[in-house]
Amino acid sequence: MYIIHVDFKYTIMTVKNKIPSGKEKKQINFKVDGDFLTILDRKAKSQKMNRTDYFKMLVYNDERKSVDKRQEQLLNELE
């Protein structure tokens, strides 16, 4: 998964999940509530996670295990 947009002013984060073929893309929206994220996906159960832990999970669960400069910068700003 790649973080493509984080806007804490409006407390919404959008994450794009890229399938290895590159043909299928899914956007997942999150509501940021203080230090927690709530998934705004109808298929997923409503859940809250620690914001920093979730960012790390998104980055390090990427199949290629690559972290680009923008993702590193976002993670460093959150810590």
C-alpha positions in Angstrom: 0.0 0.0 0.0 1.1 3.5 -0.7 0.2 6.6 1.1 -1.0 9.0 -1.6 -2.6 11.8 0.3 -2.7 12.9 4.0 -4.7 16.0 4.8 -5.0 16.5 8.6 -6.8 19.8 8.1 -9.8 17.9 7.0 -9.0 14.8 9.0 -9.2 12.5 6.0 -6.5 10.2 4.7 -6.7 8.4 1.4 -4.6 5.3 0.7 -4.2 3.6 -2.6 -3.7 -0.1 -2.7 -1.9 -1.2 -5.9 -2.3 -4.8 -7.1 1.0 -6.2 -8.5 -0.4 -6.2 -12.0 -1.0 -2.5 -11.7 -4.5 -2.9 -13.4 -6.6 -2.7 -10.3 -6.5 0.1 -7.8 -8.6 0.7 -4.7 -8.8 3.8 -2.6 -9.5 3.5 1.1 -10.5 6.5 3.2 -9.8 7.0 6.8 -11.0 9.5 9.3 -8.3 10.9 11.6 -9.6 11.4 15.1 -6.8 12.7 17.4 -4.2 10.0 17.5 -6.5 7.3 16.0 -7.6 6.4 12.5 -11.1 5.0 11.7 -11.5 3.1 8.5 -14.3 4.5 6.3 -14.7 1.4 4.2 -18.1 -0.2 4.1 -16.7 -3.7 3.7 -14.3 -3.3 6.7 -15.5 -3.3 10.2 -15.2 0.0 11.9 -11.9 0.0 13.8 -9.5 2.4 15.4 -5.8 2.2 15.3 -2.9 4.3 16.6 -2.1 6.7 13.8 1.7 6.2 13.8 1.4 2.4 14.0 -1.0 2.3 11.1 1.3 4.4 8.9 4.2 2.0 9.7 2.0 -1.0 9.0 0.9 0.5 5.6 4.5 1.2 4.6 6.1 -2.0 5.8 3.3 -4.3 4.6 4.1 -3.3 1.0 5.1 -6.5 -0.9 8.3 -4.9 -2.3 9.3 -3.6 1.2 10.3 -0.3 -0.3 9.8 3.0 1.4 10.2 6.1 -0.8 11.4 9.5 0.5 7.8 10.9 0.8 6.7 8.0 3.0 9.7 8.3 5.2 9.1 12.0 5.6 5.5 11.4 6.6 6.5 8.8 9.1 9.2 11.0 10.6 6.7 13.9 11.0 4.3 11.7 12.9 6.8 10.4 15.4 
